[in-house]
């Protein structure tokens, strides 16, 4: 390591400097210089720290000459996690899991390690907790008898050296922000340390076929801490979401090279750890016929490869403030402003002078546009103080011209509503099923917002 040199690279323009400075000399950006290691020609690294293929000589070959085999997948023992990963854990893949502190990331991975340890050599590396703390959590979860191997270490070179000797098929790193490499002189958790440590882990995974789970911290705005390149280096990026005062947790895939993105996995937190939710639609519905209130509507959302029934609530009320409030939970605030403008222009219903509150029940965050019609129905119901039917379900995207646009998975959404006993569905006309294709539910197709509100 004596041959290792360091330079500082500007994250804004890419300019380099031999010394750190508060301002980049090229683009004049402040606090943009980050440390990066430079290796001289005489530097000798062990094979485990070299590229993906070790000593293989690179060569150019034709695409049709590349031999491909079907990827090997291992079940994690948690059905919902397998769903998010695209059907199971792929051999040699690197999965990054982020989430708020205390949300259950370590619990999820310890349960996963216990399940995988039945068939594979599994190594759990902890950099934040002691081995006793991990053992206590394992006892609480009832997995203390699992054949999991533990290691408390934060230097990435030592971790890979011990992993090389032990040969695990599954490696869990908790967390990447605690790791450091002696090639870089900055503190653990810095941009350069996170980038270099992750690069070593990715190289090791691709060379040895080891599957690696990496825990990542998040910032105040909910994004993964560290350089953005960290998400580009790994094969899958999962976010662990949910309210701390709620027993339900959501695992969402934002990147997956071996499966679909925006896939959703649902768990319930119990005293024995995380349990998969077999009927996810039921946990988001509070269909109490004895308590019927205005402003509540049922939406069929499309999450990943499956439909989910979710309750959307709206409250429209007078305001004593000069500027009415627009508050959304689980729904994009800017889209609410657009829907209010469409409602005013194409339906003649003005809510601009009133407070509007939108809540998606269950702590779920809906990003798809199929929620538009359900939100508007809930707002009109609250404004008129007239409850909607308990047997009504809606979905559809609303354009700026007031048209109702079709959405993905229309027939699958209608079938999901029919399974849960709903009698009426208002959907885009383009999503109407063929006559007789779906029984026991009345499906009403609409082309415009005026047509939908007239029926309502």
Buried (B, 14 or more C-beta within 10 A) or exposed (E): EEEBEBBBBBBBBEBBBEEEEEEBEBEEBEEBBBBBBEEEEEBEEEEBBEEEEEEEEEEEEEEEEEEEEEBEBBBBBBEBBBBBBBBBBBBBBBBBBBBBEEBBBBBBBBBBBBBBBEEBBBBBBBBBBEEEEBBEBBEBBEBBEBEBBBBBBBBBBEBBBBBBEEEBBBBBBBBBBBBBBEBBBBEBBBBBBBBBBBBBBBBBBBBBEBBBBBBBBBEEEEEBBBBEEBBEBBBBBBBBBBEEEEEBBBBBBBBBEBBEBBBBBBBBBEEEBBBBBEEBBEBBBEBEEEEEEBBBBBBBBBBBBBBBBBBBBBBBEEEEEEEBEBEBBBBBEEBBEBBBEBBEBBBEBEBEEBBBBBBBBBBBBBEBBBBBBBBBBBBBBBBEEEBBEBBBBBBBBBBEEBBBBBBEBBBEBBBBBBBBEBBBBBBBBEBBBEEEEBEEBEBBBBBBBBBBBEEB
